[in-house]
Amino acid sequence: MTTPEPSPIARRERLVGLLLLGIAFVLLVSSPTWFASDRGGVGVAQLVVAGLFAAIGAFLLRRAARG
């Protein structure tokens, strides 16, 4: 037996979710640079955007896995 093909929409949601999680990871890892250069406001904003991207990416991955 073969596994059924995921729908094109579910595949796209999975790929976009993974992309957003990757971007969130890069933003999270690079944020200490801003704090070290006394630009804490930019660092905080970058952490907020990273959290938002991670939440949306996780949502899309879970949604793609269900349907």
C-alpha positions as CSV (number, residue, x, y, z in Angstrom):
1,M,0.0,0.0,0.0
2,T,1.1,3.5,-0.7
3,T,0.6,6.5,1.4
4,P,-1.9,9.0,0.0
5,E,-0.5,12.2,-1.5
6,P,-1.0,15.3,0.6
7,S,-3.1,18.0,-1.0
8,P,-1.3,20.8,-2.7
9,I,-2.7,23.3,-0.1
10,A,-1.4,21.1,2.8
11,R,2.0,20.8,1.1
12,R,2.2,24.6,0.6
13,E,1.2,25.2,4.3
14,R,3.9,22.8,5.4
15,L,6.6,24.5,3.3
16,V,5.5,28.0,4.4
17,G,5.4,26.9,8.0
18,L,8.9,25.5,7.8
19,L,10.1,28.7,6.1
20,L,8.6,30.8,8.9
21,L,10.2,28.6,11.6
22,G,13.6,28.9,9.9
23,I,13.3,32.7,9.7
24,A,12.2,32.8,13.4
25,F,15.2,30.8,14.4
26,V,17.6,33.1,12.5
27,L,16.0,36.2,14.1
28,L,16.2,34.6,17.5
29,V,19.8,33.6,17.2
30,S,20.9,37.0,15.8
31,S,19.0,39.1,18.3
32,P,21.9,39.2,21.0
33,T,23.9,41.2,18.5
34,W,21.5,44.1,19.0
35,F,21.6,43.9,22.8
36,A,25.4,43.8,22.7
37,S,25.6,47.0,20.6
38,D,23.3,48.9,23.0
39,R,20.3,48.8,20.6
40,G,18.0,47.0,23.0
41,G,14.9,48.3,21.3
42,V,15.8,46.7,18.0
43,G,16.6,43.5,19.8
44,V,13.2,43.4,21.6
45,A,11.4,44.1,18.3
46,Q,13.4,41.3,16.6
47,L,12.4,38.9,19.4
48,V,8.7,39.9,19.1
49,V,8.8,39.3,15.3
50,A,10.6,35.9,15.9
51,G,7.9,34.9,18.3
52,L,5.2,35.9,15.9
53,F,6.8,34.0,13.0
54,A,7.3,30.9,15.2
55,A,3.7,30.9,16.3
56,I,2.4,31.3,12.7
57,G,4.8,28.6,11.4
58,A,3.8,26.1,14.1
59,F,0.2,26.8,13.4
60,L,0.6,26.1,9.7
61,L,2.6,22.9,10.3
62,R,-0.1,21.6,12.7
63,R,-2.8,22.5,10.2
64,A,-1.0,20.9,7.3
65,A,-0.5,17.7,9.3
66,R,-4.2,17.4,10.1
67,G,-5.5,17.9,6.6
